[in-house]
């Protein structure tokens, strides 16, 4: 997670862009970038963003 944006709103934007442009799922993104999926989801949840697997985006 140290290579990701620290600001939760920048992180939200970065992750959603990656999900839209490169990855079919959050699990695929986390596996490829070696990110702890639960930690990422919790950080974004604290900022009010939840992952929707149907749209493959945080919102």
PQR file of N, CA, C, O and H, with PARSE charges and radii, in Angstrom:
ATOM      1  N   UNK A   1       0.819  -1.200   0.000 -0.4000 1.5000
ATOM      2  CA  UNK A   1       0.000   0.000   0.000 -0.0000 2.0000
ATOM      3  C   UNK A   1       0.864   1.266   0.000  0.5500 1.7000
ATOM      4  O   UNK A   1       0.355   2.361  -0.243 -0.5500 1.4000
ATOM      5  N   UNK A   2       2.165   1.123   0.270 -0.4000 1.5000
ATOM      6  CA  UNK A   2       2.992   2.319   0.358 -0.0000 2.0000
ATOM      7  C   UNK A   2       3.196   3.028  -0.977  0.5500 1.7000
ATOM      8  O   UNK A   2       3.564   4.203  -0.998 -0.5500 1.4000
ATOM      9  H   UNK A   2       2.578   0.234   0.467  0.4000 1.0000
ATOM     10  N   UNK A   3       2.964   2.341  -2.085 -0.4000 1.5000
ATOM     11  CA  UNK A   3       3.113   2.972  -3.401 -0.0000 2.0000
ATOM     12  C   UNK A   3       1.829   3.617  -3.907  0.5500 1.7000
ATOM     13  O   UNK A   3       1.813   4.208  -4.986 -0.5500 1.4000
ATOM     14  H   UNK A   3       2.665   1.387  -2.069  0.4000 1.0000
ATOM     15  N   UNK A   4       0.760   3.508  -3.136 -0.4000 1.5000
ATOM     16  CA  UNK A   4      -0.526   4.084  -3.517 -0.0000 2.0000
ATOM     17  C   UNK A   4      -0.689   5.473  -2.914  0.5500 1.7000
ATOM     18  O   UNK A   4      -0.042   5.799  -1.919 -0.5500 1.4000
ATOM     19  H   UNK A   4       0.773   3.028  -2.259  0.4000 1.0000
ATOM     20  N   UNK A   5      -1.553   6.293  -3.513 -0.4000 1.5000
ATOM     21  CA  UNK A   5      -1.804   7.623  -2.928 -0.0000 2.0000
ATOM     22  C   UNK A   5      -2.259   7.521  -1.473  0.5500 1.7000
ATOM     23  O   UNK A   5      -3.047   6.641  -1.127 -0.5500 1.4000
ATOM     24  H   UNK A   5      -2.079   6.028  -4.321  0.4000 1.0000
ATOM     25  N   UNK A   6      -1.771   8.404  -0.638 -0.4000 1.5000
ATOM     26  CA  UNK A   6      -2.131   8.409   0.787 -0.0000 2.0000
ATOM     27  C   UNK A   6      -3.487   9.069   1.035  0.5500 1.7000
ATOM     28  O   UNK A   6      -4.240   8.643   1.910 -0.5500 1.4000
ATOM     29  H   UNK A   6      -1.131   9.119  -0.919  0.4000 1.0000
ATOM     30  N   UNK A   7      -3.789  10.103   0.265 -0.4000 1.5000
ATOM     31  CA  UNK A   7      -5.068  10.790   0.401 -0.0000 2.0000
ATOM     32  C   UNK A   7      -6.191   9.870  -0.058  0.5500 1.7000
ATOM     33  O   UNK A   7      -6.121   9.342  -1.168 -0.5500 1.4000
ATOM     34  H   UNK A   7      -3.176  10.449  -0.446  0.4000 1.0000
ATOM     35  N   UNK A   8      -7.237   9.656   0.763 -0.4000 1.5000
ATOM     36  CA  UNK A   8      -8.292   8.704   0.397 -0.0000 2.0000
ATOM     37  C   UNK A   8      -9.047   9.076  -0.882  0.5500 1.7000
ATOM     38  O   UNK A   8      -9.518   8.189  -1.592 -0.5500 1.4000
ATOM     39  H   UNK A   8      -7.294  10.084   1.664  0.4000 1.0000
ATOM     40  N   UNK A   9      -9.168  10.362  -1.185 -0.4000 1.5000
ATOM     41  CA  UNK A   9      -9.882  10.764  -2.395 -0.0000 2.0000
ATOM     42  C   UNK A   9      -9.018  10.523  -3.638  0.5500 1.7000
ATOM     43  O   UNK A   9      -9.533  10.154  -4.694 -0.5500 1.4000
ATOM     44  H   UNK A   9      -8.785  11.083  -0.607  0.4000 1.0000
ATOM     45  N   UNK A  10      -7.729  10.731  -3.510 -0.4000 1.5000
ATOM     46  CA  UNK A  10      -6.814  10.411  -4.610 -0.0000 2.0000
ATOM     47  C   UNK A  10      -6.737   8.893  -4.803  0.5500 1.7000
ATOM     48  O   UNK A  10      -6.687   8.403  -5.931 -0.5500 1.4000
ATOM     49  H   UNK A  10      -7.311  11.031  -2.652  0.4000 1.0000
ATOM     50  N   UNK A  11      -6.728   8.165  -3.697 -0.4000 1.5000
ATOM     51  CA  UNK A  11      -6.719   6.703  -3.755 -0.0000 2.0000
ATOM     52  C   UNK A  11      -7.981   6.195  -4.441  0.5500 1.7000
ATOM     53  O   UNK A  11      -7.912   5.308  -5.292 -0.5500 1.4000
ATOM     54  H   UNK A  11      -6.769   8.564  -2.780  0.4000 1.0000
ATOM     55  N   UNK A  12      -9.115   6.746  -4.081 -0.4000 1.5000
ATOM     56  CA  UNK A  12     -10.398   6.402  -4.697 -0.0000 2.0000
ATOM     57  C   UNK A  12     -10.321   6.594  -6.213  0.5500 1.7000
ATOM     58  O   UNK A  12     -10.693   5.700  -6.974 -0.5500 1.4000
ATOM     59  H   UNK A  12      -9.170   7.466  -3.389  0.4000 1.0000
ATOM     60  N   UNK A  13      -9.848   7.737  -6.642 -0.4000 1.5000
ATOM     61  CA  UNK A  13      -9.745   8.041  -8.069 -0.0000 2.0000
ATOM     62  C   UNK A  13      -8.770   7.094  -8.771  0.5500 1.7000
ATOM     63  O   UNK A  13      -9.067   6.574  -9.847 -0.5500 1.4000
ATOM     64  H   UNK A  13      -9.546   8.463  -6.024  0.4000 1.0000
ATOM     65  N   UNK A  14      -7.622   6.877  -8.164 -0.4000 1.5000
ATOM     66  CA  UNK A  14      -6.603   5.996  -8.742 -0.0000 2.0000
ATOM     67  C   UNK A  14      -7.128   4.569  -8.903  0.5500 1.7000
ATOM     68  O   UNK A  14      -7.008   3.971  -9.973 -0.5500 1.4000
ATOM     69  H   UNK A  14      -7.381   7.299  -7.290  0.4000 1.0000
ATOM     70  N   UNK A  15      -7.707   4.034  -7.838 -0.4000 1.5000
ATOM     71  CA  UNK A  15      -8.195   2.647  -7.872 -0.0000 2.0000
ATOM     72  C   UNK A  15      -9.323   2.504  -8.889  0.5500 1.7000
ATOM     73  O   UNK A  15      -9.338   1.541  -9.656 -0.5500 1.4000
ATOM     74  H   UNK A  15      -7.805   4.519  -6.969  0.4000 1.0000
ATOM     75  N   UNK A  16     -10.258   3.436  -8.909 -0.4000 1.5000
ATOM     76  CA  UNK A  16     -11.357   3.335  -9.876 -0.0000 2.0000
ATOM     77  C   UNK A  16     -10.847   3.434 -11.316  0.5500 1.7000
ATOM     78  O   UNK A  16     -11.368   2.759 -12.204 -0.5500 1.4000
ATOM     79  H   UNK A  16     -10.245   4.218  -8.286  0.4000 1.0000
ATOM     80  N   UNK A  17      -9.851   4.255 -11.548 -0.4000 1.5000
ATOM     81  CA  UNK A  17      -9.271   4.343 -12.892 -0.0000 2.0000
ATOM     82  C   UNK A  17      -8.619   3.022 -13.277  0.5500 1.7000
ATOM     83  O   UNK A  17      -8.792   2.543 -14.397 -0.5500 1.4000
ATOM     84  H   UNK A  17      -9.427   4.803 -10.827  0.4000 1.0000
ATOM     85  N   UNK A  18      -7.886   2.446 -12.368 -0.4000 1.5000
ATOM     86  CA  UNK A  18      -7.247   1.152 -12.641 -0.0000 2.0000
ATOM     87  C   UNK A  18      -8.287   0.069 -12.885  0.5500 1.7000
ATOM     88  O   UNK A  18      -8.129  -0.755 -13.786 -0.5500 1.4000
ATOM     89  H   UNK A  18      -7.745   2.835 -11.458  0.4000 1.0000
ATOM     90  N   UNK A  19      -9.349   0.066 -12.087 -0.4000 1.5000
ATOM     91  CA  UNK A  19     -10.408  -0.928 -12.270 -0.0000 2.0000
ATOM     92  C   UNK A  19     -11.091  -0.749 -13.619  0.5500 1.7000
ATOM     93  O   UNK A  19     -11.411  -1.731 -14.289 -0.5500 1.4000
ATOM     94  H   UNK A  19      -9.477   0.735 -11.355  0.4000 1.0000
ATOM     95  N   UNK A  20     -11.312   0.476 -14.013 -0.4000 1.5000
ATOM     96  CA  UNK A  20     -11.980   0.752 -15.285 -0.0000 2.0000
ATOM     97  C   UNK A  20     -11.095   0.380 -16.469  0.5500 1.7000
ATOM     98  O   UNK A  20     -11.560  -0.214 -17.441 -0.5500 1.4000
ATOM     99  H   UNK A  20     -11.052   1.274 -13.469  0.4000 1.0000
ATOM    100  N   UNK A  21      -9.810   0.736 -16.376 -0.4000 1.5000
ATOM    101  CA  UNK A  21      -8.937   0.620 -17.543 -0.0000 2.0000
ATOM    102  C   UNK A  21      -8.162  -0.688 -17.652  0.5500 1.7000
ATOM    103  O   UNK A  21      -7.791  -1.088 -18.755 -0.5500 1.4000
ATOM    104  H   UNK A  21      -9.433   1.219 -15.586  0.4000 1.0000
ATOM    105  N   UNK A  22      -7.907  -1.370 -16.522 -0.4000 1.5000
ATOM    106  CA  UNK A  22      -6.982  -2.510 -16.573 -0.0000 2.0000
ATOM    107  C   UNK A  22      -7.469  -3.802 -15.938  0.5500 1.7000
ATOM    108  O   UNK A  22      -7.020  -4.880 -16.328 -0.5500 1.4000
ATOM    109  H   UNK A  22      -8.209  -1.046 -15.625  0.4000 1.0000
ATOM    110  N   UNK A  23      -8.369  -3.725 -14.979 -0.4000 1.5000
ATOM    111  CA  UNK A  23      -8.686  -4.921 -14.191 -0.0000 2.0000
ATOM    112  C   UNK A  23     -10.169  -5.248 -14.219  0.5500 1.7000
ATOM    113  O   UNK A  23     -11.021  -4.360 -14.182 -0.5500 1.4000
ATOM    114  H   UNK A  23      -8.734  -2.849 -14.662  0.4000 1.0000
ATOM    115  N   UNK A  24     -10.456  -6.533 -14.284 -0.4000 1.5000
ATOM    116  CA  UNK A  24     -11.833  -7.013 -14.321 -0.0000 2.0000
ATOM    117  C   UNK A  24     -12.446  -7.135 -12.925  0.5500 1.7000
ATOM    118  O   UNK A  24     -13.661  -7.284 -12.796 -0.5500 1.4000
ATOM    119  H   UNK A  24      -9.764  -7.254 -14.314  0.4000 1.0000
ATOM    120  N   UNK A  25     -11.616  -7.071 -11.881 -0.4000 1.5000
ATOM    121  CA  UNK A  25     -12.126  -7.189 -10.514 -0.0000 2.0000
ATOM    122  C   UNK A  25     -11.134  -6.562  -9.542  0.5500 1.7000
ATOM    123  O   UNK A  25      -9.963  -6.361  -9.861 -0.5500 1.4000
ATOM    124  H   UNK A  25     -10.629  -6.950 -11.986  0.4000 1.0000
ATOM    125  N   UNK A  26     -11.634  -6.262  -8.352 -0.4000 1.5000
ATOM    126  CA  UNK A  26     -10.773  -5.738  -7.289 -0.0000 2.0000
ATOM    127  C   UNK A  26      -9.750  -6.787  -6.886  0.5500 1.7000
ATOM    128  O   UNK A  26      -8.596  -6.460  -6.610 -0.5500 1.4000
ATOM    129  H   UNK A  26     -12.586  -6.426  -8.092  0.4000 1.0000
ATOM    130  N   UNK A  27     -10.164  -8.032  -6.851 -0.4000 1.5000
ATOM    131  CA  UNK A  27      -9.250  -9.113  -6.491 -0.0000 2.0000
ATOM    132  C   UNK A  27      -8.080  -9.185  -7.476  0.5500 1.7000
ATOM    133  O   UNK A  27      -6.934  -9.359  -7.064 -0.5500 1.4000
ATOM    134  H   UNK A  27     -11.102  -8.298  -7.076  0.4000 1.0000
ATOM    135  N   UNK A  28      -8.359  -9.053  -8.758 -0.4000 1.5000
ATOM    136  CA  UNK A  28      -7.314  -9.086  -9.777 -0.0000 2.0000
ATOM    137  C   UNK A  28      -6.340  -7.916  -9.595  0.5500 1.7000
ATOM    138  O   UNK A  28      -5.126  -8.097  -9.685 -0.5500 1.4000
ATOM    139  H   UNK A  28      -9.291  -8.911  -9.093  0.4000 1.0000
ATOM    140  N   UNK A  29      -6.873  -6.722  -9.342 -0.4000 1.5000
ATOM    141  CA  UNK A  29      -6.032  -5.548  -9.112 -0.0000 2.0000
ATOM    142  C   UNK A  29      -5.129  -5.776  -7.906  0.5500 1.7000
ATOM    143  O   UNK A  29      -3.922  -5.546  -7.984 -0.5500 1.4000
ATOM    144  H   UNK A  29      -7.860  -6.575  -9.269  0.4000 1.0000
ATOM    145  N   UNK A  30      -5.694  -6.220  -6.811 -0.4000 1.5000
ATOM    146  CA  UNK A  30      -4.926  -6.417  -5.575 -0.0000 2.0000
ATOM    147  C   UNK A  30      -3.869  -7.509  -5.744  0.5500 1.7000
ATOM    148  O   UNK A  30      -2.747  -7.365  -5.259 -0.5500 1.4000
ATOM    149  H   UNK A  30      -6.674  -6.407  -6.748  0.4000 1.0000
ATOM    150  N   UNK A  31      -4.219  -8.595  -6.427 -0.4000 1.5000
ATOM    151  CA  UNK A  31      -3.239  -9.660  -6.664 -0.0000 2.0000
ATOM    152  C   UNK A  31      -2.082  -9.154  -7.514  0.5500 1.7000
ATOM    153  O   UNK A  31      -0.919  -9.416  -7.206 -0.5500 1.4000
ATOM    154  H   UNK A  31      -5.130  -8.712  -6.821  0.4000 1.0000
ATOM    155  N   UNK A  32      -2.395  -8.436  -8.573 -0.4000 1.5000
ATOM    156  CA  UNK A  32      -1.374  -7.967  -9.497 -0.0000 2.0000
ATOM    157  C   UNK A  32      -0.454  -6.927  -8.858  0.5500 1.7000
ATOM    158  O   UNK A  32       0.754  -6.939  -9.098 -0.5500 1.4000
ATOM    159  H   UNK A  32      -3.339  -8.223  -8.823  0.4000 1.0000
ATOM    160  N   UNK A  33      -1.012  -6.032  -8.050 -0.4000 1.5000
ATOM    161  CA  UNK A  33      -0.220  -4.975  -7.418 -0.0000 2.0000
ATOM    162  C   UNK A  33       0.280  -5.343  -6.023  0.5500 1.7000
ATOM    163  O   UNK A  33       0.908  -4.531  -5.344 -0.5500 1.4000
ATOM    164  H   UNK A  33      -1.992  -6.022  -7.855  0.4000 1.0000
ATOM    165  N   UNK A  34      -0.007  -6.579  -5.605 -0.4000 1.5000
ATOM    166  CA  UNK A  34       0.399  -7.075  -4.282 -0.0000 2.0000
ATOM    167  C   UNK A  34      -0.089  -6.152  -3.166  0.5500 1.7000
ATOM    168  O   UNK A  34       0.682  -5.683  -2.329 -0.5500 1.4000
ATOM    169  H   UNK A  34      -0.517  -7.238  -6.157  0.4000 1.0000
ATOM    170  N   UNK A  35      -1.410  -5.908  -3.190 -0.4000 1.5000
ATOM    171  CA  UNK A  35      -2.077  -5.050  -2.210 -0.0000 2.0000
ATOM    172  C   UNK A  35      -2.986  -5.916  -1.354  0.5500 1.7000
ATOM    173  O   UNK A  35      -3.640  -6.825  -1.866 -0.5500 1.4000
ATOM    174  H   UNK A  35      -2.037  -6.289  -3.870  0.4000 1.0000
ATOM    175  N   UNK A  36      -3.034  -5.645  -0.062 -0.4000 1.5000
ATOM    176  CA  UNK A  36      -3.964  -6.328   0.820 -0.0000 2.0000
ATOM    177  C   UNK A  36      -5.365  -5.779   0.546  0.5500 1.7000
ATOM    178  O   UNK A  36      -5.651  -4.615   0.828 -0.5500 1.4000
ATOM    179  H   UNK A  36      -2.503  -4.907   0.354  0.4000 1.0000
ATOM    180  N   UNK A  37      -6.231  -6.627  -0.005 -0.4000 1.5000
ATOM    181  CA  UNK A  37      -7.556  -6.187  -0.418 -0.0000 2.0000
ATOM    182  C   UNK A  37      -8.391  -5.679   0.750  0.5500 1.7000
ATOM    183  O   UNK A  37      -9.073  -4.664   0.615 -0.5500 1.4000
ATOM    184  H   UNK A  37      -5.998  -7.572  -0.234  0.4000 1.0000
ATOM    185  N   UNK A  38      -8.355  -6.345   1.873 -0.4000 1.5000
ATOM    186  CA  UNK A  38      -9.135  -5.915   3.033 -0.0000 2.0000
ATOM    187  C   UNK A  38      -8.665  -4.562   3.545  0.5500 1.7000
ATOM    188  O   UNK A  38      -9.478  -3.717   3.920 -0.5500 1.4000
ATOM    189  H   UNK A  38      -7.801  -7.170   1.983  0.4000 1.0000
ATOM    190  N   UNK A  39      -7.361  -4.358   3.561 -0.4000 1.5000
ATOM    191  CA  UNK A  39      -6.793  -3.076   4.016 -0.0000 2.0000
ATOM    192  C   UNK A  39      -7.221  -1.941   3.080  0.5500 1.7000
ATOM    193  O   UNK A  39      -7.592  -0.859   3.534 -0.5500 1.4000
ATOM    194  H   UNK A  39      -6.700  -5.045   3.257  0.4000 1.0000
ATOM    195  N   UNK A  40      -7.166  -2.197   1.779 -0.4000 1.5000
ATOM    196  CA  UNK A  40      -7.588  -1.200   0.796 -0.0000 2.0000
ATOM    197  C   UNK A  40      -9.071  -0.877   0.959  0.5500 1.7000
ATOM    198  O   UNK A  40      -9.458   0.292   0.965 -0.5500 1.4000
ATOM    199  H   UNK A  40      -6.865  -3.076   1.409  0.4000 1.0000
ATOM    200  N   UNK A  41      -9.892  -1.904   1.089 -0.4000 1.5000
ATOM    201  CA  UNK A  41     -11.338  -1.696   1.236 -0.0000 2.0000
ATOM    202  C   UNK A  41     -11.648  -0.930   2.520  0.5500 1.7000
ATOM    203  O   UNK A  41     -12.533  -0.075   2.528 -0.5500 1.4000
ATOM    204  H   UNK A  41      -9.578  -2.853   1.085  0.4000 1.0000
ATOM    205  N   UNK A  42     -10.935  -1.223   3.596 -0.4000 1.5000
ATOM    206  CA  UNK A  42     -11.174  -0.548   4.870 -0.0000 2.0000
ATOM    207  C   UNK A  42     -10.775   0.930   4.789  0.5500 1.7000
ATOM    208  O   UNK A  42     -11.484   1.797   5.300 -0.5500 1.4000
ATOM    209  H   UNK A  42     -10.216  -1.918   3.589  0.4000 1.0000
ATOM    210  N   UNK A  43      -9.649   1.209   4.153 -0.4000 1.5000
ATOM    211  CA  UNK A  43      -9.203   2.596   4.016 -0.0000 2.0000
ATOM    212  C   UNK A  43     -10.223   3.414   3.217  0.5500 1.7000
ATOM    213  O   UNK A  43     -10.540   4.547   3.578 -0.5500 1.4000
ATOM    214  H   UNK A  43      -9.073   0.505   3.738  0.4000 1.0000
ATOM    215  N   UNK A  44     -10.728   2.833   2.139 -0.4000 1.5000
ATOM    216  CA  UNK A  44     -11.715   3.547   1.326 -0.0000 2.0000
ATOM    217  C   UNK A  44     -13.075   3.608   2.023  0.5500 1.7000
ATOM    218  O   UNK A  44     -13.811   4.580   1.858 -0.5500 1.4000
ATOM    219  H   UNK A  44     -10.471   1.912   1.846  0.4000 1.0000
ATOM    220  N   UNK A  45     -13.407   2.592   2.789 -0.4000 1.5000
ATOM    221  CA  UNK A  45     -14.668   2.596   3.540 -0.0000 2.0000
ATOM    222  C   UNK A  45     -14.674   3.725   4.564  0.5500 1.7000
ATOM    223  O   UNK A  45     -15.701   4.376   4.759 -0.5500 1.4000
ATOM    224  H   UNK A  45     -12.808   1.802   2.923  0.4000 1.0000
ATOM    225  N   UNK A  46     -13.542   3.965   5.217 -0.4000 1.5000
ATOM    226  CA  UNK A  46     -13.445   5.049   6.196 -0.0000 2.0000
ATOM    227  C   UNK A  46     -13.695   6.414   5.556  0.5500 1.7000
ATOM    228  O   UNK A  46     -14.123   7.352   6.228 -0.5500 1.4000
ATOM    229  H   UNK A  46     -12.708   3.437   5.058  0.4000 1.0000
ATOM    230  N   UNK A  47     -13.425   6.518   4.255 -0.4000 1.5000
ATOM    231  CA  UNK A  47     -13.667   7.768   3.525 -0.0000 2.0000
ATOM    232  C   UNK A  47     -15.060   7.787   2.903  0.5500 1.7000
ATOM    233  O   UNK A  47     -15.433   8.750   2.233 -0.5500 1.4000
ATOM    234  H   UNK A  47     -13.077   5.756   3.709  0.4000 1.0000
ATOM    235  N   UNK A  48     -15.833   6.711   3.128 -0.4000 1.5000
ATOM    236  CA  UNK A  48     -17.209   6.678   2.635 -0.0000 2.0000
ATOM    237  C   UNK A  48     -17.406   5.957   1.315  0.5500 1.7000
ATOM    238  O   UNK A  48     -18.478   6.049   0.717 -0.5500 1.4000
ATOM    239  H   UNK A  48     -15.529   5.929   3.672  0.4000 1.0000
ATOM    240  N   UNK A  49     -16.385   5.239   0.846 -0.4000 1.5000
ATOM    241  CA  UNK A  49     -16.473   4.550  -0.441 -0.0000 2.0000
ATOM    242  C   UNK A  49     -16.577   3.041  -0.245  0.5500 1.7000
ATOM    243  O   UNK A  49     -15.797   2.441   0.495 -0.5500 1.4000
ATOM    244  H   UNK A  49     -15.514   5.164   1.331  0.4000 1.0000
ATOM    245  N   UNK A  50     -17.546   2.447  -0.915 -0.4000 1.5000
ATOM    246  CA  UNK A  50     -17.735   1.001  -0.864 -0.0000 2.0000
ATOM    247  C   UNK A  50     -17.562   0.418  -2.254  0.5500 1.7000
ATOM    248  O   UNK A  50     -17.906   1.055  -3.249 -0.5500 1.4000
ATOM    249  H   UNK A  50     -18.179   2.934  -1.516  0.4000 1.0000
ATOM    250  N   UNK A  51     -17.027  -0.798  -2.321 -0.4000 1.5000
ATOM    251  CA  UNK A  51     -16.812  -1.466  -3.590 -0.0000 2.0000
ATOM    252  C   UNK A  51     -18.094  -2.156  -4.042  0.5500 1.7000
ATOM    253  O   UNK A  51     -18.756  -2.840  -3.261 -0.5500 1.4000
ATOM    254  H   UNK A  51     -16.748  -1.316  -1.512  0.4000 1.0000
ATOM    255  N   UNK A  52     -18.434  -1.967  -5.319 -0.4000 1.5000
ATOM    256  CA  UNK A  52     -19.578  -2.630  -5.926 -0.0000 2.0000
ATOM    257  C   UNK A  52     -19.023  -3.584  -6.995  0.5500 1.7000
ATOM    258  O   UNK A  52     -18.532  -3.133  -8.030 -0.5500 1.4000
ATOM    259  H   UNK A  52     -17.896  -1.411  -5.953  0.4000 1.0000
ATOM    260  N   UNK A  53     -19.100  -4.898  -6.747 -0.4000 1.5000
ATOM    261  CA  UNK A  53     -18.535  -5.844  -7.715 -0.0000 2.0000
ATOM    262  C   UNK A  53     -19.308  -5.871  -9.043  0.5500 1.7000
ATOM    263  O   UNK A  53     -18.745  -6.259 -10.066 -0.5500 1.4000
ATOM    264  H   UNK A  53     -19.499  -5.264  -5.906  0.4000 1.0000
ATOM    265  N   UNK A  54     -20.554  -5.476  -9.043 -0.4000 1.5000
ATOM    266  CA  UNK A  54     -21.348  -5.465 -10.271 -0.0000 2.0000
ATOM    267  C   UNK A  54     -20.811  -4.413 -11.252  0.5500 1.7000
ATOM    268  O   UNK A  54     -20.688  -4.670 -12.449 -0.5500 1.4000
ATOM    269  H   UNK A  54     -21.011  -5.161  -8.211  0.4000 1.0000
ATOM    270  N   UNK A  55     -20.495  -3.232 -10.724 -0.4000 1.5000
ATOM    271  CA  UNK A  55     -19.967  -2.149 -11.568 -0.0000 2.0000
ATOM    272  C   UNK A  55     -18.429  -2.140 -11.579  0.5500 1.7000
ATOM    273  O   UNK A  55     -17.813  -1.433 -12.376 -0.5500 1.4000
ATOM    274  H   UNK A  55     -20.595  -3.023  -9.751  0.4000 1.0000
ATOM    275  N   UNK A  56     -17.825  -2.928 -10.695 -0.4000 1.5000
ATOM    276  CA  UNK A  56     -16.367  -2.987 -10.540 -0.0000 2.0000
ATOM    277  C   UNK A  56     -15.796  -1.599 -10.247  0.5500 1.7000
ATOM    278  O   UNK A  56     -14.798  -1.185 -10.838 -0.5500 1.4000
ATOM    279  H   UNK A  56     -18.326  -3.503 -10.048  0.4000 1.0000
ATOM    280  N   UNK A  57     -16.442  -0.897  -9.334 -0.4000 1.5000
ATOM    281  CA  UNK A  57     -16.023   0.455  -8.957 -0.0000 2.0000
ATOM    282  C   UNK A  57     -16.331   0.712  -7.481  0.5500 1.7000
ATOM    283  O   UNK A  57     -17.214   0.087  -6.893 -0.5500 1.4000
ATOM    284  H   UNK A  57     -17.252  -1.233  -8.855  0.4000 1.0000
ATOM    285  N   UNK A  58     -15.593   1.632  -6.911 -0.4000 1.5000
ATOM    286  CA  UNK A  58     -15.928   2.154  -5.599 -0.0000 2.0000
ATOM    287  C   UNK A  58     -16.846   3.345  -5.805  0.5500 1.7000
ATOM    288  O   UNK A  58     -16.709   4.083  -6.780 -0.5500 1.4000
ATOM    289  H   UNK A  58     -14.876   2.140  -7.389  0.4000 1.0000
ATOM    290  N   UNK A  59     -17.767   3.526  -4.901 -0.4000 1.5000
ATOM    291  CA  UNK A  59     -18.673   4.661  -5.002 -0.0000 2.0000
ATOM    292  C   UNK A  59     -19.205   5.075  -3.669  0.5500 1.7000
ATOM    293  O   UNK A  59     -19.986   6.023  -3.583 -0.5500 1.4000
ATOM    294  H   UNK A  59     -17.879   2.927  -4.108  0.4000 1.0000
TER
END
